[in-house]
């Protein structure tokens, strides 16, 4: 069986394009609660790839988003912004990347993963028009409208801690809560 033989035994014929599943476009200006599920260097060690999953209820729940932090971009403004975003992720996580960087140690995939995975952030999204990588011309849909994509433009800490992916909880009280006299129940007596 060849690589282009389908599961029903037929051979796939050459095609110009192939459309996979529909990926919803997150509207411009949307803010979503996300959890980092994976973080590591790319193959060239020039960008850090941060995989997020939307944990907020709604139409985007469980949507996975890849956030590429191009730390070595030729455009220094973009590289500096990527470094700022990495610092924000690190401060919302365990802070290990900053600690190791200050000590002059190499930042490995393990350090990145240990610092960022399972941290919770609010991701802020913006839209862009997709363009052909070779010609730079915009990619249009069948109606002649530009096809849009989304990207993470900023992150902020979550103000509430999460017990599970559906239920945001308030921060724990700093002092024990005293029970009122009218809350007393005879069933609480152990004898």
N, C-alpha and C positions, 0 to 999 in steps of 0.2 A: 504494500500500500504506500503510495507516494505522499508527500507532504501536502499536496493540493487535492487529495482524495477526501471527499466529505464523508461524514458518518454513515450516509446511506449507500456508499460505494461509488457514487458518481464523481467524475473529475470536474473540478472547478475550472471554468473557462476564463481566459484573460479578460479583465475589466479595467476601466480607467479609474474608477473611484468606488469606494465602499463606505456606506454609512452605518455606523454601529448604533448603539442605543442612544436615545435622546438624553442630553445633559442639560438640565435647566440653567439658564443664565441668571445669576444673582443680580438683582437690579442695583444700579448706581446708588451709593449712599447707604446701603443696607449694612446693619451691624448684627452679627450672629455669634452666639456662644459656641465655642469650639474647644475640642480637646486635641492635643498633639498626640498622634498615635505612632509616629515614626519620625526620626530625624537623623540625618547622616550627610557626609560629604558626597558630592557627585563624583563621577568617575575620574575627573581631572583635578579634584581637590581645589576647585575655584569657586564653587557655589555650595551652599548648604541647602539641602532639600528637606523641607518641613512638611510632613503630611498631617493634615487636619481632618477631623470629622465633626460635622455640625451636630451638636447635642441638644440644641434648642428645638422645642416643639414647633411644628409648622411644616410647610411644604418642602423645606430644605433639610429636614431632619435626616441624619445618616448620610448626607451628601459628603463625599470625600473631596478635599481640595488640596492640590499640591502648591505650596508656596516656595518658590525658588529665590533664595537670597544670594544674589550675585556679588560676592564680596570683592572680587577682583575685576569688576566691570571696567572697561576702558574709559567710560564716562565716570569721572570721579564723584560727581553729584549722586549718581545712582549707586555707586559703591558705598559712599558714606551713608546713604539712606538704608542700604541693606545691612550695614554694620549696626546702625541704630536699631533696626528691627530685630536683629539678632540679640542685641543687648536687652531689649524689651522682653523677648522670649525668655532669655536667660534669667532675668530678674523675676519673672512670673514662675519660672521653674525652680531649679535647685541652686542656681548661681555658680555652677562649677566651671563654665566656660570662662567667665571673668576671672575666677580664682586661679585657674591654670594659666590663663593668658598673662596675668600680672606676675606670675612666678616664672614666666619665660618658657613654659613647657609646651610641647606640641599638643594641639587640640585634635584628639582622635575621634573616630566614630563613637567609641564607647563613652567618652566624656560628653559628647554632644547628646547622645541618646540618654545617658543617665541624668543629664541636666534638664532636658526638655520634654521627654516622653512623659505623658500623663499630666502635664500642666494644662490649666484651663485659662483661656483668653477670650476676649471679645474681638473678633476679626471684623475690620471695616473694609468693605468692598467698593471697587470702582469698576467701570466698564471701559472697554476699548474696542475699536473696530479691527477685526482680523485682517491681515494683509498677506499677500503672497511673499514668501521668504526670499525669492529670487528677484522678482520685479518690483516689489514694494507696493504694488497696486492693491486696492481693497478687494476683499473677497465678497461677492454679492450672492444673495439668495435668488431663488427663481423669480421673485418680483422685482429684482434690481436694488433691494435694500442691503446695506452693509451687514455682514454677519458679525455679531458682537461676541465678546468673551468677557470674563471677569478676572480680577486679580485682587489680592489682599494689599491694601495701601497703608494700613496702620493696624496696630493691635493695642488693646488696653487690658488691664486686669479685670477679672470678674469681681463684682462687688459682693456676690453671694457665693457661698460654698455649695457644692453639689453632693448630695448623698448618692443619687443615681442619675442616669441621663435624663430622666423626665421631671424630677422634682427638685427645684432649687430650694434650699433651706436658708433661713437666717443664720448669721453667725451665732455661735454658742454664747449664752450669757456668761458674763465674767464672774458673777456671784451666784450662789445657789438661790433658787426661788423659794421664798417662804410660803408655806401652805396657809390659806385662810381658814378660819374656824368653820365657816359654812361649807368648806370643801371636805370636811371630815365625813367619813363613811363608816358605818358599823361593820361593814364587811372587811375593813382593813385590820380589825383586831385579830391577832393570831390565835386566840382561844375561844 
